[in-house]
């Protein structure tokens, strides 16, 4: 189908009533292996499944294409203007940060759906004084934002092969992604922004609530986390604010979640991921 065309399939079966809204659906059939769909509505025993854009071969975001069906689902919900809150879980190397930033840049600077990208990292506790670090607020929070910087450099490389242009592109992107401490959010709200919460597994439920509630009209919130890598000693996978948000937002039509499972890194990273776990 052409861009903008919406294709909806209707399935009638008793078991569709147990599906959550925005559940992702794919086919294992040899005749239709590329089917990627999303549950939009359930009425009684009838489910409406919308065919998703093909980000694996047809479309891209800021030069990035999906490498597997899970990344296709991720790019679909990240670029869906009807989804206000996205949670993306997955281990290191699955593409969480890269896909999120690619989709954010595409929607701000190409589609112009949003005005600005704001990023915070949850490893800096809400309310903590960051005044002991040198520089302005963005300088103080930047040491915690290595994954964001790495992703921006990768996205810049995708845009050009020339070294000078690549360096200019990196600076261009860095200047357009606003890095803020979580304390910046206290008592404020903002509209028409993309707000990215990195390392969301380290938030308490109160902190997650405090950050998400900052979103004003037209703002999309994207929380990225890895429940296997919680750095806060008093939180677990079940008590993390990241898990809390997934549970409380489930079945709201403007919320979607994806867990990325395929590590898209080097063979060394693949081996370490498979053999260094407990």
N, C-alpha and C positions, 0 to 999 in steps of 0.2 A: 504493500500500500504506500501511497504518497505521504510525505510529511504532513501532519495535521489530520490525516484520515484516521478515524477511530473505528476499529472492527471489534465487535462484541459477540462472544459466543454464549449461548444459554444452555446450561446443563441441569437436568432434573434428576435428583437422586436423594434419598433420605439422609445420606451421610454429609451432604454439603452444609447442613445446619450446624455442624460442629466446627466449621472453618471460621477463622478470624478474618475480618475485612482486610484487604490488601495482602492477603496470602499470595505468595508467588507459586506459579504452576508451570510445569514443563512436561514435555513428552519424552518417553523412552522408546517410542515406536520408531522403527527403522524408516518408516515412510514419512515421519513428521518430527525428526529429531530437533529441528530448529524452533519448535513452538515455545514461545515465552509469553506467559499470560499473568494477569493479576486480578484477583477476586475483588470486584467493585461493589457488589450488592448481593444479598441473600434475602429472598422472599419465600418463606415457607421452605419447600424442597427445591426451589429453583435458584441457581447461582448464575450471576452475570460475570463473565470473565473477559476482560479487555486484552486484546493483543498488544504487546509492548513493542516499542521500536527496537530494531536490530542494531545494537551497538557493537556487535561482534564483527560485522562485515559492511553494513551500510552507512551508519552514522558514527560520529565521534564528538568528544568534548575536549576542546583546546588541544587537539592532536592526539588524544588518548582514545583508544578503542578497548572494548572489553575483551579479556583473554579467556573467559569462561562464562557459563550461564549465570553464576552468582554475581560477577562483576556487571553483567548485562542488567540484572535486576537492580543492582546498586545504582547504576547510572540512570536507570529509568525513574526510580523514586527520587533521586537527587535532583533531577531536572523536571519533575512533575510539579507545576505551580499549585496544584490542588492539595499537595502534601505539605503541611506546615511544620511537622516534626519528624525527623528521621533519626533512627538509632542504627549504627553500624558496628557490629561486633566482629572480632576475628583476631587471630594471632599476628605477630609481626611478619611482614612480607606479603600479606594477602591483598594489599593495595588500598586500605581504608583511607589513609590520608591523601594519597595521590589522586584517587578517584573523586574524593570530596572537593579538593582544591580545583581540579580540572572542571568539575561541574559548576562550582561557584564562580570561577573566572568566566566561564562561558556565559552564564546567566547574567553576570554583571556587565561585562564588556561587549558581548555580542548580542544576546537577546535583550539586554537592558531591563530585565525584570526587577532587579534590585539596585540600590544605590551604592552599596559598599559591602566589603567583607570584613568581619570582625572575628578575631580568633583569640581564645583564651585556653589556657592549659590548667587542668584541674589539680595538678600536683602542687600548685601554689594554693594553700588553704585559703578559703574565703575569709577576708578580714585580716590576714597576716600583713604586718607592716613590711614593705619591701624597700623602705627608705635606706637601709644599710648598704644597698648596692649602688654603684655610681651611675650617673646619667639620669635621663628622663625616664618616664614610666616604661616606654617601649624598650629602652636600653636595658632596664632592670629585668624585664620579663623575658627578653630574647634568649638568655642562656638556657631556658627551659624549652625553647621552641625548635630544637634541632630537627625534628621530624618534619616540621612545616617548612623550614629552610631547605632541607634536602629535596622535598617534593617540588618546591618552587624552582629549584635548579634543574630538576629533571624535566619539568614542564617547559622551562626556557630552552633547554637543549632540543626539545622536540620541535621548536619553532624555527630553528636555524642551525646550519652547520658551521657558520663562521664564528670564530672565537670572539671578535670584538662585538658582533651583534648579539651573541649569546650572553656576554657579560652585561651588555646594555639591557637586554631583555630581563635578566635576573634582577637588576636594580629596578626596572620598571615594575615588575610584579611585586617585589618587596615593598615598594612605595605605595602600592594599592591594596595591600593586605594589612589591616590595622591590628597590631598585637596589643592586647590589653590584659592587665591583671584582673583576676576575678573580683578584687575589691572595687574595681571601676564600675561594676554592675550594681553595687548597692545603692538603692534609692533612685535608680534611673530606668528609663525605658527607651526603646528606639524602634523606629519604623522603617520598613522597606530595606532591610538589611539581610545579609546572610550571616548568621551567628554560629560559629563552629566551636564546639567544646571538645578539646582534645584530652585524652587520658581520663575519660569520664568515669571509669571504674573506680577512681579514687575519691569520688564525691560521696558525701552522705546524702540521704534522701532529702534532708532540709536544704543542703547546698544545691542539689539538682533542682529542687522546686524554686529556690531563689534565683537561679540563673535562667531557667526556662520562663519564669514569670516576668522577666525583663523584656520579653518580646512584645513589641507593639504591632499595630496593623501592618500587614504586608511583609512581616519578617519571617524568615525560615530558619529554624534551629536544627543543627545537625550535631548529634553527640556521637563521638567515636570512642570505643573502648575495647579492652581485652580483659575479660574477667579472670583469666589465668595469670594476670600480671598486676595484681593489686599491691601497691606499695605502702598503703596505710595499715598499720598493725591492728587497728580496731574494726576493720571492715572485712567482710568475706564476700564471696560471690553472691550469696543470698541476701546480704544486708546492704550491699552497695547501692548507691542512689541510681546508678545505671540500670541495675536490675529492677529497682523500684519503679523507674519511669517506664520500662518495657511492660511491666505488669499492669500499671495503672492506665496506660494509654492504649493497651490492647483493645482492638475492635472499635476504635474511633476512626471515622472515615478519613480524617486528615492526618493520620499517623501511619508510618510504615517502618518495618524493621527488616534488616538483612544480616545474616551471619555469613561472613566470607570464610571459606574453608581451604581453598587451594592456595598454597604459597607460591607466588610468582617471582621468585628470586633465583639465585644461583644454585647449582647442584650442591655446593658446600652448605648453603643456608638450609636447603631441603634436608640434607643428611643430619645437620645439627638439630633441626626441629624434630626430626623423627627419633633421634637417639640420645638427646640430652635431657629429655623430660623424665620426671620421677616415675 
